[in-house]
Amino acid sequence: MSHLSKVQVAIRDIDVLGEALKALGLRRVGQVDENYEFADTFNQCDVIAVNAVNRVMAFRFVDGEAELHTNLEPGDFEKTRDELLQKYAVLLLKKTVEQEGKFQVQEQETLPDGTVRIKVGRWV
């Protein structure tokens, strides 16, 4: 059964989004083939990524935030979305820390439940 989901997600940095998608093994593409189901929706997006079985996650930026359009199955969607948002948050934190220059990532640990713990310190 075909389906298309649209979800508002708090993603604002397109470069960090690209890094997060790559880290999860998703491949960015310029557009999907016009014969692909939902191609008209996906090809209007700013960032399009496909997984190993050619399922699509596409992001369109509206008013500074991303709308996520996807044809992933519901269970796969939730898992992939959660992993993506976590990876995005970690990468955004590291980028912000580096840009600010006031803090430094001292430690990063992934706990057995998948939670990521990051220790950031400030040198005085």
One Martini backbone bead per residue (centre of mass of N, CA, C, O) as a GRO file, in nm:
protein
  124
    1MET     BB    1   0.094   0.037   0.025
    2SER     BB    2   0.060   0.360  -0.038
    3HIS     BB    3   0.246   0.645   0.102
    4LEU     BB    4   0.236   0.978   0.260
    5SER     BB    5   0.444   1.175   0.465
    6LYS     BB    6   0.402   1.465   0.692
    7VAL     BB    7   0.652   1.651   0.884
    8GLN     BB    8   0.740   1.857   1.141
    9VAL     BB    9   1.076   1.978   1.180
   10ALA     BB   10   1.366   2.086   1.379
   11ILE     BB   11   1.517   2.201   1.097
   12ARG     BB   12   1.775   2.455   0.984
   13ASP     BB   13   2.044   2.299   0.889
   14ILE     BB   14   2.142   2.185   0.584
   15ASP     BB   15   2.433   2.080   0.638
   16VAL     BB   16   2.373   1.900   0.884
   17LEU     BB   17   2.166   1.729   0.746
   18GLY     BB   18   2.360   1.604   0.539
   19GLU     BB   19   2.543   1.468   0.750
   20ALA     BB   20   2.323   1.293   0.884
   21LEU     BB   21   2.239   1.132   0.638
   22LYS     BB   22   2.517   1.010   0.581
   23ALA     BB   23   2.557   0.872   0.864
   24LEU     BB   24   2.288   0.685   0.792
   25GLY     BB   25   2.321   0.600   0.471
   26LEU     BB   26   2.218   0.829   0.303
   27ARG     BB   27   2.138   0.943  -0.028
   28ARG     BB   28   2.191   1.211  -0.213
   29VAL     BB   29   1.968   1.385  -0.435
   30GLY     BB   30   1.834   1.595  -0.673
   31GLN     BB   31   1.625   1.374  -0.783
   32VAL     BB   32   1.349   1.210  -0.888
   33ASP     BB   33   1.194   1.026  -1.085
   34GLU     BB   34   0.904   1.101  -1.259
   35ASN     BB   35   0.790   0.793  -1.213
   36TYR     BB   36   0.787   0.834  -0.927
   37GLU     BB   37   0.629   0.817  -0.653
   38PHE     BB   38   0.583   1.147  -0.556
   39ALA     BB   39   0.775   1.330  -0.731
   40ASP     BB   40   0.636   1.608  -0.715
   41THR     BB   41   0.695   1.641  -0.412
   42PHE     BB   42   1.000   1.579  -0.386
   43ASN     BB   43   1.101   1.791  -0.619
   44GLN     BB   44   1.020   2.046  -0.417
   45CYS     BB   45   1.265   1.991  -0.257
   46ASP     BB   46   1.582   2.065  -0.108
   47VAL     BB   47   1.607   1.766   0.018
   48ILE     BB   48   1.723   1.444  -0.105
   49ALA     BB   49   1.680   1.103   0.016
   50VAL     BB   50   1.808   0.765   0.001
   51ASN     BB   51   1.790   0.440   0.042
   52ALA     BB   52   1.866   0.111  -0.032
   53VAL     BB   53   1.534   0.090  -0.129
   54ASN     BB   54   1.432   0.378  -0.240
   55ARG     BB   55   1.357   0.546  -0.010
   56VAL     BB   56   1.216   0.863   0.094
   57MET     BB   57   1.372   1.173   0.209
   58ALA     BB   58   1.221   1.498   0.227
   59PHE     BB   59   1.313   1.855   0.231
   60ARG     BB   60   1.128   2.149   0.319
   61PHE     BB   61   1.174   2.492   0.344
   62VAL     BB   62   0.973   2.672   0.591
   63ASP     BB   63   1.027   2.930   0.774
   64GLY     BB   64   1.314   2.776   0.870
   65GLU     BB   65   1.172   2.495   0.837
   66ALA     BB   66   1.120   2.153   0.816
   67GLU     BB   67   0.974   1.940   0.585
   68LEU     BB   68   0.872   1.602   0.593
   69HIS     BB   69   0.899   1.372   0.323
   70THR     BB   70   0.762   1.031   0.298
   71ASN     BB   71   0.776   0.655   0.208
   72LEU     BB   72   0.799   0.526   0.460
   73GLU     BB   73   0.735   0.311   0.673
   74PRO     BB   74   0.618   0.366   0.977
   75GLY     BB   75   0.840   0.213   1.142
   76ASP     BB   76   1.081   0.322   0.978
   77PHE     BB   77   1.023   0.619   1.013
   78GLU     BB   78   1.051   0.648   1.320
   79LYS     BB   79   1.338   0.540   1.341
   80THR     BB   80   1.475   0.732   1.135
   81ARG     BB   81   1.386   0.999   1.259
   82ASP     BB   82   1.518   0.960   1.536
   83GLU     BB   83   1.808   0.921   1.431
   84LEU     BB   84   1.825   1.189   1.278
   85LEU     BB   85   1.768   1.386   1.513
   86GLN     BB   86   2.004   1.293   1.686
   87LYS     BB   87   2.232   1.343   1.483
   88TYR     BB   88   2.169   1.639   1.436
   89ALA     BB   89   2.209   1.736   1.729
   90VAL     BB   90   2.503   1.651   1.759
   91LEU     BB   91   2.619   1.809   1.513
   92LEU     BB   92   2.515   2.090   1.600
   93LEU     BB   93   2.665   2.107   1.864
   94LYS     BB   94   2.951   2.079   1.748
   95LYS     BB   95   2.934   2.324   1.560
   96THR     BB   96   2.871   2.538   1.776
   97VAL     BB   97   3.116   2.494   1.954
   98GLU     BB   98   3.325   2.558   1.732
   99GLN     BB   99   3.225   2.846   1.657
  100GLU     BB  100   3.239   2.978   1.940
  101GLY     BB  101   3.510   2.874   2.115
  102LYS     BB  102   3.431   2.831   2.439
  103PHE     BB  103   3.405   2.529   2.381
  104GLN     BB  104   3.440   2.164   2.449
  105VAL     BB  105   3.451   1.849   2.355
  106GLN     BB  106   3.523   1.581   2.586
  107GLU     BB  107   3.265   1.380   2.556
  108GLN     BB  108   3.136   1.066   2.409
  109GLU     BB  109   2.829   0.867   2.459
  110THR     BB  110   2.675   0.551   2.405
  111LEU     BB  111   2.413   0.407   2.523
  112PRO     BB  112   2.231   0.115   2.530
  113ASP     BB  113   1.956   0.292   2.453
  114GLY     BB  114   2.095   0.534   2.251
  115THR     BB  115   2.195   0.743   2.416
  116VAL     BB  116   2.351   1.063   2.411
  117ARG     BB  117   2.653   1.165   2.570
  118ILE     BB  118   2.766   1.504   2.632
  119LYS     BB  119   3.072   1.665   2.712
  120VAL     BB  120   3.104   2.008   2.802
  121GLY     BB  121   3.370   2.247   2.806
  122ARG     BB  122   3.539   2.517   2.981
  123TRP     BB  123   3.803   2.724   2.925
  124VAL     BB  124   3.994   2.949   3.167
   0.00000   0.00000   0.00000
